[in-house]
Amino acid sequence: MTLFKAWVPQWLAKLLLFALLLPNMIMFFLPLANEEVAAGYYGVEPNDVQFTVMLYYVGFASFYCLERRFYSYFTSKHYFVLFQLFQLLCCYLLFSAKLLLVVFVVRFVQGMLFASAVNLYLSMAGRYMKTFRAREVTYSLFFGMLLSASSFNNLNSINK
């Protein structure tokens, strides 16, 4: 079972997959967009804000290889809705958190949820490509997006 209906054109499905992965990717480096503001909001040091980005990556890297096992138990649609709801809950917890430990734990969990989004994106995007190198192309697109995400988040600090 796929994520999209059969009548959805392939170009639209690829565009939607990109659009669905983009918010998760932006959250990766979002605290680094303005470290002083993030540090002031939580009442911590800027180094702690940098550490939250590392925790996000550690959650992603540690859960990435385990995530395929979870993915096989659910249909794509249910799995997507489930991890997006958890991601929304994590965003709410980050917004309302007052303790640094809660921020650290939630950022790690967000990294795990990012691994879920990436695996879904890579498997779905590979299905929509007609080349025998679809896997390499999807990985290249993902890592290209990841490299561009930190620059995208820092665009707002250029005007300061």
C-alpha positions in Angstrom: 0.0 0.0 0.0 1.4 3.4 -0.9 1.1 6.7 0.7 -0.8 8.3 -2.2 -3.9 7.4 -4.2 -3.4 5.9 -7.7 -4.8 9.0 -9.4 -2.0 11.3 -7.9 0.5 12.0 -10.6 4.1 11.0 -9.9 5.5 14.5 -10.1 3.0 15.6 -7.5 3.8 12.6 -5.2 7.5 13.5 -5.4 6.8 17.1 -4.7 4.6 16.2 -1.7 7.3 13.8 -0.3 9.8 16.6 -0.5 7.4 19.0 1.2 6.6 16.5 3.9 10.2 16.0 4.7 11.2 19.6 4.7 9.7 20.6 8.1 11.5 17.7 9.8 14.7 18.8 8.2 14.3 22.4 9.2 13.8 21.4 12.8 17.2 19.7 12.7 19.1 23.0 12.6 16.4 25.4 13.8 18.0 26.1 17.3 21.2 27.2 15.5 19.3 29.9 13.5 19.7 32.2 16.5 21.5 30.5 19.4 21.2 33.5 21.7 17.4 33.7 21.4 17.1 29.9 22.0 19.5 30.0 24.9 17.5 33.0 26.4 14.2 31.2 25.9 15.3 28.2 27.9 17.6 30.0 30.2 20.7 28.0 29.2 24.1 28.5 27.7 24.5 28.7 23.9 26.6 25.5 24.1 23.5 23.7 25.4 21.6 24.8 22.3 24.4 23.4 20.1 24.2 20.2 22.1 20.5 19.9 21.3 21.3 19.8 17.6 23.8 17.0 18.4 21.2 15.1 20.3 18.8 15.4 17.3 21.5 13.9 15.1 22.3 11.1 17.7 18.7 10.2 17.8 18.6 10.1 14.0 21.8 8.0 13.7 21.0 5.6 16.5 17.4 4.9 15.4 17.9 4.9 11.6 19.0 1.2 11.3 16.4 0.0 13.8 13.5 2.0 12.3 13.0 -0.3 9.3 11.8 -3.0 11.7 9.0 -0.6 13.0 8.2 0.5 9.5 7.4 -3.1 8.4 4.6 -3.4 11.0 2.5 -0.5 9.8 1.1 0.6 6.5 2.7 3.7 5.1 -0.3 6.0 5.7 -0.7 5.0 9.3 3.0 5.2 10.0 3.2 8.7 8.5 0.3 10.0 10.5 1.6 8.4 13.7 5.1 9.9 13.6 3.8 13.3 12.4 1.5 13.3 15.5 4.4 12.4 17.7 6.5 15.2 16.1 3.7 17.7 16.8 3.6 16.5 20.4 7.4 17.0 20.6 7.2 20.5 19.3 4.5 21.4 21.9 6.7 19.9 24.6 9.7 21.9 23.5 7.6 25.0 23.4 6.3 24.5 27.0 9.5 22.9 28.5 11.1 24.7 31.4 13.7 22.1 32.3 16.8 21.5 30.2 16.6 17.7 30.7 13.2 17.7 29.1 14.6 19.7 26.1 17.4 17.2 25.7 15.1 14.1 25.8 12.6 15.7 23.4 15.3 16.6 20.9 16.6 13.0 21.0 13.1 11.7 20.4 12.7 14.2 17.6 15.8 12.8 16.0 14.3 9.3 16.2 11.1 10.7 14.5 13.3 12.3 11.9 14.7 8.9 11.1 11.2 7.6 10.6 10.5 10.5 8.2 13.7 9.9 6.3 13.1 6.2 5.9 9.5 6.8 4.7 10.8 9.4 2.2 13.6 7.2 0.9 11.4 4.2 0.4 8.5 6.1 -1.1 10.7 8.3 -3.4 12.5 5.2 -4.6 9.2 3.7 -5.7 8.4 6.7 -7.9 11.7 6.7 -9.7 12.0 4.6 -12.9 15.8 4.2 -12.8 17.8 1.2 -11.5 19.8 3.7 -9.4 16.7 5.1 -7.6 18.2 4.3 -4.2 21.4 6.2 -4.9 19.4 9.1 -6.3 17.1 9.3 -3.2 20.1 9.2 -0.8 21.8 11.9 -2.8 18.7 14.1 -2.7 18.3 13.6 1.0 21.9 14.4 1.9 21.9 17.4 -0.4 18.8 18.7 1.3 20.4 18.0 4.7 23.5 20.0 3.7 21.3 22.9 2.5 19.1 22.9 5.6 21.5 24.6 7.9 22.1 27.4 5.3 18.4 27.8 4.8 17.8 28.2 8.6 20.6 30.8 8.8 19.1 33.1 6.1 17.2 35.1 8.8 20.4 35.9 10.7 21.9 37.6 7.6 19.7 40.6 8.0 20.9 41.3 11.6 
